[in-house]
């Protein structure tokens, strides 16, 4: 069944796609991504997709609108070339933070992007750690929202840390923190904070006991790291010992790398849902990158063989 599968990589997930294809023993599909002089995007599959199962792998990270547009244009090209079914694998789903109207006259871009993907021809979407799990309800096609928690839990179990507390950076992330705490047989704490405006957060208090304990802060993404650093400061003020941070998506925009370097953290763990530049890797030696390549490869395999995707997590829970 895998012989009738073609996997295309667009511009943001080239190395991740190569890794996935190595696990599946498949070549990376030939697909040309070109730009006109004014920035208009042209995408052409350079091999037949007629009747085949197509997987388009692309994180819609910075530049977000451009990477999203590449996915939509590739979908349109494959649909018009008579692809059998098309799955969009978007390890990082951009525009997901706008999942509700937090105040009057705001858009709900997560729903807009779901509509765009469906209209362009997607039959299925695979993603990792949506900002809010209810975004799955915005789709009228199957969506697999994978979680990197098992992968992160496996990594921290291998470190054999003693007397740890898993911390959620806000009330919205308590389910994520509880899942990691269960994997590590550890207690949980919550940072009580408020967010007066986007990318600005003020930590107010800690719900739970962190004094004299090692701490793992778990979140779905880190953008400018302002919110994270505010949480780290209050944890230190409350007597936490070594602080580890783990996020699924390392956006690391603007001053993020500098803030992480200056923050009193032991290690900052991310996955490769978003490619980390060599410049940022060298600038912050605290960063550890875990790969979701094997998890995504086994998910693609499960989709093609009609096997339960949930069994993929068993690979990381031994």
C-alpha positions as CSV (number, residue, x, y, z in Angstrom):
1,X,0.0,0.0,0.0
2,X,2.9,2.4,0.7
3,X,4.0,2.1,-3.0
4,X,0.9,4.1,-4.0
5,X,2.0,6.9,-1.6
6,X,3.8,10.1,-2.4
7,X,5.1,12.5,0.2
8,X,5.8,16.1,-0.7
9,X,7.8,18.5,1.3
10,X,7.3,22.3,0.9
11,X,9.7,24.9,2.3
12,X,9.4,24.8,6.1
13,X,9.7,21.1,6.8
14,X,12.4,19.8,4.4
15,X,14.6,18.0,7.0
16,X,11.7,16.6,8.9
17,X,10.2,15.2,5.6
18,X,13.5,13.5,4.8
19,X,13.5,11.8,8.2
20,X,9.9,10.7,7.8
21,X,10.7,9.2,4.3
22,X,13.8,7.4,5.6
23,X,11.6,5.7,8.3
24,X,9.1,4.7,5.6
25,X,11.7,3.7,3.1
26,X,10.2,6.0,0.5
27,X,11.7,8.8,-1.6
28,X,10.8,12.4,-1.0
29,X,8.3,13.4,-3.8
30,X,9.5,15.8,-6.4
31,X,7.7,19.1,-6.1
32,X,8.9,22.5,-7.4
33,X,8.2,25.6,-5.3
34,X,8.8,28.8,-7.3
35,X,8.1,32.5,-6.8
36,X,7.3,35.1,-9.3
37,X,9.1,38.4,-9.1
38,X,6.2,39.9,-7.1
39,X,6.2,37.1,-4.6
40,X,3.3,35.1,-6.1
41,X,3.8,31.4,-5.4
42,X,3.8,28.6,-8.0
43,X,3.9,24.9,-6.9
44,X,4.1,22.0,-9.4
45,X,4.3,18.3,-8.5
46,X,7.0,16.9,-10.8
47,X,5.8,13.3,-10.7
48,X,2.3,11.8,-11.2
49,X,-0.2,11.8,-8.4
50,X,-3.1,10.4,-10.3
51,X,-5.0,8.0,-8.0
52,X,-2.3,8.0,-5.4
53,X,-2.3,8.9,-1.7
54,X,-0.6,12.3,-1.3
55,X,0.9,13.6,2.0
56,X,1.9,17.2,2.0
57,X,4.2,18.0,4.9
58,X,4.5,21.6,6.0
59,X,4.5,23.5,9.3
60,X,2.7,26.8,8.8
61,X,5.3,28.7,10.9
62,X,7.1,31.9,10.0
63,X,6.5,33.4,7.5
64,X,3.1,32.0,8.5
65,X,0.9,33.4,5.7
66,X,3.4,32.3,3.0
67,X,3.8,28.8,4.3
68,X,0.0,28.5,4.6
69,X,-0.4,29.7,1.1
70,X,2.1,27.1,-0.2
71,X,0.0,24.4,1.4
72,X,-3.2,25.7,-0.2
73,X,-1.6,26.0,-3.7
74,X,-0.1,22.5,-3.4
75,X,-3.5,21.1,-2.4
76,X,-5.1,22.7,-5.5
77,X,-2.3,21.4,-7.8
78,X,-2.7,17.9,-6.5
79,X,-6.5,17.9,-6.6
80,X,-6.4,19.2,-10.2
81,X,-3.9,16.4,-11.0
82,X,-6.4,13.8,-9.9
83,X,-4.8,12.7,-6.6
84,X,-6.7,9.9,-5.0
85,X,-6.7,11.4,-1.5
86,X,-4.7,14.2,0.1
87,X,-3.5,14.4,3.7
88,X,-2.0,17.6,5.0
89,X,0.6,16.9,7.7
90,X,1.1,20.2,9.4
91,X,3.2,19.5,12.6
92,X,2.7,23.1,13.7
93,X,-0.7,24.5,12.9
94,X,-0.4,28.3,12.4
95,X,-3.1,30.7,13.3
96,X,-4.3,28.3,16.1
97,X,-4.0,30.9,18.9
98,X,-7.0,32.8,17.5
99,X,-9.5,30.0,18.3
100,X,-12.2,32.1,19.9
101,X,-13.4,35.7,20.1
102,X,-11.7,37.0,23.2
103,X,-13.1,40.4,22.7
104,X,-15.5,42.2,20.3
105,X,-14.8,42.2,16.6
106,X,-11.9,39.7,16.7
107,X,-11.6,37.0,14.0
108,X,-11.5,33.2,14.6
109,X,-8.6,32.4,12.3
110,X,-8.3,28.8,13.4
111,X,-11.7,28.1,11.9
112,X,-10.9,30.2,8.8
113,X,-7.8,28.1,8.1
114,X,-9.8,24.9,8.6
115,X,-12.2,26.1,6.0
116,X,-9.4,27.0,3.6
117,X,-7.8,23.6,3.9
118,X,-11.1,21.8,3.2
119,X,-12.0,24.1,0.3
120,X,-8.5,23.6,-1.3
121,X,-9.0,19.9,-1.3
122,X,-7.6,18.3,1.9
123,X,-9.2,15.0,2.8
124,X,-7.5,14.6,6.2
125,X,-5.2,16.7,8.5
126,X,-2.5,15.5,10.8
127,X,-1.0,17.9,13.3
128,X,0.8,17.9,16.6
129,X,-0.4,19.6,19.8
130,X,-3.0,22.0,18.7
131,X,-3.1,25.2,20.8
132,X,-6.6,24.2,21.8
133,X,-8.0,20.7,21.3
134,X,-11.4,22.0,20.4
135,X,-10.0,23.3,17.1
136,X,-10.6,19.7,15.9
137,X,-14.3,20.6,15.9
138,X,-13.7,23.3,13.3
139,X,-13.0,20.6,10.7
140,X,-15.6,18.5,8.8
141,X,-12.9,16.1,7.6
142,X,-10.9,13.6,9.8
143,X,-8.1,15.3,11.8
144,X,-5.5,13.5,14.0
145,X,-4.2,15.8,16.7
146,X,-1.0,14.0,17.9
147,X,0.6,14.7,21.2
148,X,4.3,15.1,21.9
149,X,3.8,14.5,25.6
150,X,4.7,10.8,25.4
151,X,7.9,11.7,23.5
152,X,8.8,14.4,26.1
153,X,7.9,12.1,29.0
154,X,10.2,9.4,27.6
155,X,13.0,11.9,27.5
156,X,12.6,13.1,31.0
157,X,12.2,9.5,32.4
158,X,15.6,8.8,30.9
159,X,17.1,11.6,33.0
160,X,16.1,9.9,36.3
161,X,15.2,13.2,38.0
162,X,14.2,13.0,41.7
163,X,11.6,15.0,43.5
164,X,10.1,16.8,40.5
165,X,7.0,18.8,40.0
166,X,5.3,19.3,36.6
167,X,4.1,22.9,36.2
168,X,1.5,24.3,33.8
169,X,2.3,27.9,32.9
170,X,-1.4,28.8,33.0
171,X,-4.8,27.4,33.7
172,X,-5.4,26.5,30.1
173,X,-2.5,24.0,30.0
174,X,-3.5,21.9,33.1
175,X,-4.6,18.9,31.0
176,X,-1.3,18.8,29.2
177,X,0.6,19.2,32.5
178,X,-1.5,16.5,34.1
179,X,-0.7,14.0,31.3
180,X,3.0,14.6,31.7
181,X,2.8,14.4,35.5
182,X,1.0,11.0,35.1
183,X,3.8,9.7,32.9
184,X,6.4,10.8,35.4
185,X,4.4,9.8,38.5
186,X,4.9,13.4,39.7
187,X,2.7,16.0,41.4
188,X,1.5,19.1,39.5
189,X,1.5,22.9,40.1
190,X,-0.1,25.8,38.1
191,X,1.2,29.3,37.5
192,X,-1.6,31.8,38.0
193,X,-1.1,34.6,35.5
194,X,-3.0,37.0,33.4
195,X,-2.3,38.2,29.8
196,X,-3.2,41.9,29.4
197,X,-2.4,41.7,25.6
198,X,-0.8,39.2,23.1
199,X,2.8,38.1,23.9
200,X,2.6,39.9,27.3
201,X,2.0,37.9,30.5
202,X,2.1,38.7,34.2
203,X,2.7,35.8,36.6
204,X,0.7,36.3,39.8
205,X,1.0,33.3,42.0
206,X,1.7,29.5,42.2
207,X,-1.0,27.0,42.9
208,X,0.9,24.0,44.4
209,X,4.2,23.3,46.2
210,X,7.5,23.8,44.3
211,X,9.9,24.8,47.2
212,X,13.1,22.7,47.1
213,X,11.9,20.7,44.1
214,X,13.1,20.3,40.5
215,X,10.5,21.7,38.1
216,X,9.4,20.9,34.5
217,X,7.4,23.6,32.9
218,X,5.3,22.1,30.0
219,X,3.6,24.2,27.3
220,X,2.5,23.8,23.7
221,X,4.6,26.6,22.3
222,X,7.1,29.3,23.1
223,X,7.0,32.4,20.9
224,X,8.9,35.4,22.4
225,X,9.5,33.6,25.8
226,X,8.2,36.6,27.7
227,X,5.4,34.6,29.4
228,X,7.8,31.7,30.1
229,X,10.4,33.9,31.7
230,X,7.8,35.6,33.9
231,X,6.8,32.1,35.1
232,X,10.4,31.1,35.7
233,X,11.0,34.1,37.9
234,X,8.0,33.4,40.2
235,X,9.0,29.7,40.4
236,X,12.5,30.8,41.6
237,X,11.0,33.3,44.0
238,X,8.9,30.4,45.5
239,X,12.0,28.3,46.0
240,X,12.2,25.9,43.0
241,X,15.6,24.3,42.4
242,X,16.5,23.3,38.9
243,X,14.0,24.4,36.3
244,X,13.5,22.5,33.0
245,X,11.2,23.7,30.2
246,X,9.6,21.6,27.5
247,X,7.4,22.9,24.7
248,X,6.1,21.1,21.5
249,X,6.7,24.1,19.2
250,X,9.7,26.3,19.5
251,X,8.7,29.4,17.5
252,X,11.4,31.4,19.3
253,X,10.6,34.8,17.8
254,X,12.4,38.1,18.4
255,X,14.2,38.2,21.8
256,X,13.2,34.6,22.7
257,X,16.7,33.1,22.4
258,X,18.3,35.9,24.4
259,X,15.7,35.6,27.1
260,X,16.2,31.9,27.4
261,X,20.0,32.3,27.7
262,X,19.5,34.8,30.5
263,X,16.9,32.8,32.3
264,X,17.8,30.5,35.2
265,X,16.9,27.3,33.5
266,X,18.8,24.0,33.2
267,X,17.5,22.9,29.9
268,X,14.9,24.0,27.2
269,X,13.4,21.0,25.4
270,X,11.6,21.4,22.1
271,X,10.6,19.2,19.2
272,X,11.4,19.7,15.5
273,X,7.8,20.5,14.4
274,X,9.4,23.8,13.6
275,X,13.0,23.7,12.1
276,X,15.5,25.3,14.5
277,X,18.1,27.3,12.6
278,X,21.8,26.6,13.2
279,X,22.2,30.2,14.3
280,X,19.6,29.8,17.1
281,X,21.0,26.4,18.1
282,X,24.5,27.8,18.5
283,X,23.2,30.9,20.3
284,X,21.5,28.9,23.0
285,X,23.3,25.7,24.2
286,X,20.4,25.1,26.6
287,X,18.2,23.9,23.8
288,X,17.6,20.2,23.3
289,X,15.6,19.1,20.2
290,X,13.5,15.9,20.1
291,X,12.4,14.6,16.8
292,X,8.7,13.8,15.9
293,X,9.8,12.2,12.7
294,X,9.3,8.6,13.8
295,X,5.9,9.4,15.4
296,X,4.7,11.1,12.1
297,X,6.1,8.3,10.0
298,X,4.2,5.7,12.1
299,X,1.1,7.8,11.9
300,X,1.3,8.0,8.1
301,X,1.8,4.2,8.0
302,X,-1.2,3.7,10.3
303,X,-3.4,5.9,8.0
304,X,-2.3,3.9,5.0
305,X,-2.8,0.5,6.6
306,X,-6.0,1.5,8.3
307,X,-4.5,0.8,11.8
308,X,-5.4,2.7,15.0
309,X,-3.3,5.9,15.2
310,X,-3.6,5.7,19.0
311,X,-1.2,2.8,19.0
312,X,1.6,5.1,17.9
313,X,1.8,6.4,21.5
314,X,2.6,2.9,22.8
315,X,6.0,3.2,21.1
316,X,7.0,5.9,23.7
317,X,5.4,4.5,26.8
318,X,7.8,1.6,27.4
